[in-house]
Amino acid sequence: MTATPPAASGQTPKLPDDAELLGLVVQGSESAFKELVNRHGRYLYGIANSLSGNAADAEDLVQETMIGALNSKFRGESTVRTWLVGILVRQAGMLRRKKTRQARSMSFFGGAGSDPAESGNAMDQHADSRSRGGPDAKMDLAVMLDRLSPEHREVIVLRELEGLTYEQIAAEINVPRGTVESRLHRAREELRKRFKGYQP
């Protein structure tokens, strides 16, 4: 009978990468799901909060993003983090459209116990909020991001929302700085063409 040699001291078991972890999540592993949330939850929350401007909405968006990840197929065309950001952006766009419908419904029926004049003032305030860059303007960014390719969305989010430097972005997505600069330039040009008045 031969004894199993002991593990070399100082060695730690290799942790699964994000793609492997996601595969375990799809198979129903709760521990893998918790690890995925631990790795990316805070990062996703920061972006969700930037898009919504609301802590409660940001928490809901992250939760819906993780649920959406269970019902979506990761094809390996980007990093898992970028893929999750894409789901988050779509969820933020859906939330924005839902709130817009609710606002229109409230204004159509005059709100609960309000008079039409007050309803009209609320609509004006809503428009003013968007022009001043309030929460609704932030939610509009979700729609803008959803129009970009994953590569362009990634650099815009990291630069405009997270405030990372070119070097930090390059390290984050594992590409040369020059690639970051060219992707960011093309992404901004695309946003300017699609959305008049866009400014980084």
C-alpha positions as CSV (number, residue, x, y, z in Angstrom):
1,M,0.0,0.0,0.0
2,T,1.5,3.3,-1.0
3,A,0.9,6.5,0.9
4,T,-0.4,9.6,-0.9
5,P,2.3,12.2,-0.8
6,P,1.4,15.3,1.2
7,A,0.6,18.5,-0.6
8,A,3.6,20.8,-0.9
9,S,3.6,23.3,1.8
10,G,2.6,26.8,0.8
11,Q,0.5,25.7,-2.1
12,T,-3.1,26.7,-2.3
13,P,-5.8,25.0,-4.5
14,K,-6.3,26.8,-7.8
15,L,-9.5,28.8,-7.8
16,P,-11.7,28.5,-10.9
17,D,-11.6,31.5,-13.2
18,D,-14.7,33.5,-13.9
19,A,-15.8,31.4,-16.9
20,E,-15.4,28.1,-15.0
21,L,-17.2,29.7,-12.0
22,L,-20.1,30.7,-14.3
23,G,-20.3,27.1,-15.6
24,L,-20.6,25.9,-12.0
25,V,-23.3,28.5,-11.3
26,V,-25.3,27.2,-14.3
27,Q,-25.0,23.7,-12.9
28,G,-26.7,24.9,-9.7
29,S,-23.7,25.5,-7.4
30,E,-24.7,28.0,-4.7
31,S,-21.1,28.4,-3.5
32,A,-20.0,29.3,-7.0
33,F,-22.8,31.8,-7.3
34,K,-21.8,33.4,-4.0
35,E,-18.2,33.6,-5.2
36,L,-19.3,35.2,-8.5
37,V,-21.2,37.8,-6.5
38,N,-18.2,38.4,-4.2
39,R,-15.9,39.0,-7.2
40,H,-18.2,41.3,-9.2
41,G,-21.0,42.5,-7.0
42,R,-19.4,45.7,-5.7
43,Y,-18.1,46.6,-9.1
44,L,-21.6,46.1,-10.7
45,Y,-23.2,48.1,-7.9
46,G,-20.9,51.1,-8.6
47,I,-22.0,51.1,-12.2
48,A,-25.6,50.5,-11.4
49,N,-25.5,53.4,-8.9
50,S,-23.9,55.6,-11.6
51,L,-26.7,54.7,-14.1
52,S,-29.6,55.0,-11.7
53,G,-28.4,57.6,-9.2
54,N,-30.4,55.7,-6.6
55,A,-29.1,53.2,-4.1
56,A,-32.3,51.1,-3.9
57,D,-32.5,50.9,-7.7
58,A,-28.8,50.0,-7.9
59,E,-29.3,47.1,-5.5
60,D,-32.3,45.8,-7.6
61,L,-30.3,46.2,-10.8
62,V,-27.4,44.1,-9.5
63,Q,-29.8,41.4,-8.3
64,E,-31.6,41.4,-11.6
65,T,-28.2,41.2,-13.4
66,M,-27.2,38.1,-11.5
67,I,-30.6,36.5,-12.1
68,G,-30.2,37.4,-15.8
69,A,-26.8,35.8,-15.9
70,L,-28.5,32.5,-14.9
71,N,-30.9,32.8,-17.8
72,S,-28.3,33.9,-20.4
73,K,-25.6,32.1,-22.2
74,F,-22.0,33.2,-21.9
75,R,-20.3,32.8,-25.3
76,G,-16.8,33.8,-24.3
77,E,-16.7,36.8,-26.7
78,S,-15.6,39.1,-23.8
79,T,-14.7,38.8,-20.2
80,V,-17.3,37.6,-17.7
81,R,-17.3,41.0,-16.1
82,T,-17.9,42.8,-19.4
83,W,-20.7,40.3,-20.1
84,L,-22.3,41.0,-16.7
85,V,-22.0,44.8,-17.4
86,G,-23.9,44.2,-20.6
87,I,-26.7,42.5,-18.7
88,L,-26.7,45.3,-16.2
89,V,-27.0,47.9,-18.9
90,R,-30.0,46.2,-20.4
91,Q,-31.6,45.8,-17.0
92,A,-31.1,49.6,-16.4
93,G,-32.7,50.4,-19.7
94,M,-35.7,48.2,-18.9
95,L,-36.0,50.0,-15.5
96,R,-35.8,53.4,-17.2
97,R,-38.6,52.4,-19.7
98,K,-40.7,51.1,-16.8
99,K,-40.4,54.3,-14.9
100,T,-41.1,56.3,-18.0
101,R,-44.4,54.4,-18.5
102,Q,-45.3,54.9,-14.9
103,A,-44.6,58.6,-15.1
104,R,-46.8,58.9,-18.2
105,S,-49.5,56.9,-16.6
106,M,-49.5,59.1,-13.5
107,S,-49.5,62.3,-15.6
108,F,-52.3,60.9,-17.8
109,F,-54.6,60.2,-14.8
110,G,-53.5,63.3,-13.0
111,G,-51.8,61.3,-10.2
112,A,-53.6,60.2,-7.0
113,G,-55.7,63.1,-5.9
114,S,-53.7,65.8,-7.7
115,D,-55.0,68.4,-10.0
116,P,-54.0,68.7,-13.7
117,A,-52.0,71.9,-13.0
118,E,-49.8,70.1,-10.4
119,S,-49.4,67.2,-12.8
120,G,-48.1,69.6,-15.5
121,N,-45.7,71.1,-13.1
122,A,-44.4,67.7,-12.3
123,M,-43.8,67.0,-16.0
124,D,-41.9,70.3,-16.3
125,Q,-39.7,69.3,-13.3
126,H,-39.1,65.9,-14.9
127,A,-37.9,67.6,-18.1
128,D,-35.7,70.0,-16.1
129,S,-34.1,67.2,-14.2
130,R,-33.1,65.6,-17.5
131,S,-31.6,68.8,-18.9
132,R,-29.7,69.4,-15.7
133,G,-28.2,65.8,-15.7
134,G,-30.4,64.5,-12.8
135,P,-31.3,60.8,-12.2
136,D,-33.3,60.6,-15.4
137,A,-30.4,61.8,-17.4
138,K,-28.2,59.1,-15.8
139,M,-30.8,56.5,-16.8
140,D,-30.6,57.7,-20.3
141,L,-27.0,56.7,-20.3
142,A,-28.1,53.1,-19.9
143,V,-29.9,53.4,-23.3
144,M,-26.9,55.0,-24.9
145,L,-24.6,52.2,-23.6
146,D,-26.9,49.5,-24.8
147,R,-26.3,50.8,-28.4
148,L,-22.6,50.1,-28.2
149,S,-20.7,46.9,-28.9
150,P,-19.4,45.1,-25.8
151,E,-15.8,46.3,-26.4
152,H,-16.9,49.9,-26.8
153,R,-19.3,49.7,-23.9
154,E,-16.6,48.3,-21.7
155,V,-14.1,51.2,-22.2
156,I,-16.8,53.8,-21.8
157,V,-18.0,52.3,-18.5
158,L,-14.5,52.0,-17.2
159,R,-13.5,55.5,-18.2
160,E,-16.6,57.6,-17.9
161,L,-18.3,55.9,-15.0
162,E,-15.5,54.3,-13.1
163,G,-13.0,57.1,-13.8
164,L,-10.1,54.7,-14.5
165,T,-6.9,55.9,-16.2
166,Y,-5.9,54.5,-19.6
167,E,-3.3,52.4,-17.9
168,Q,-5.8,51.0,-15.4
169,I,-8.2,50.2,-18.2
170,A,-5.5,48.5,-20.2
171,A,-4.6,46.3,-17.1
172,E,-8.3,45.6,-16.4
173,I,-9.1,44.3,-19.8
174,N,-5.6,43.0,-20.7
175,V,-5.0,45.1,-23.9
176,P,-2.3,47.7,-24.8
177,R,-3.0,51.3,-23.9
178,G,-3.2,52.2,-27.6
179,T,-6.0,49.8,-28.0
180,V,-7.8,51.4,-25.1
181,E,-7.4,54.9,-26.6
182,S,-8.6,53.8,-30.1
183,R,-11.7,52.0,-28.7
184,L,-12.6,54.9,-26.5
185,H,-12.2,57.3,-29.4
186,R,-14.5,55.2,-31.6
187,A,-17.0,54.7,-28.8
188,R,-17.3,58.4,-28.2
189,E,-17.6,59.1,-31.9
190,E,-20.4,56.6,-32.2
191,L,-22.2,58.1,-29.2
192,R,-21.9,61.6,-30.7
193,K,-23.4,60.4,-34.0
194,R,-26.3,58.5,-32.3
195,F,-27.0,61.0,-29.5
196,K,-26.8,64.7,-30.4
197,G,-25.1,66.7,-27.7
198,Y,-23.3,63.9,-26.1
199,Q,-20.2,65.0,-24.2
200,P,-17.8,62.7,-22.4
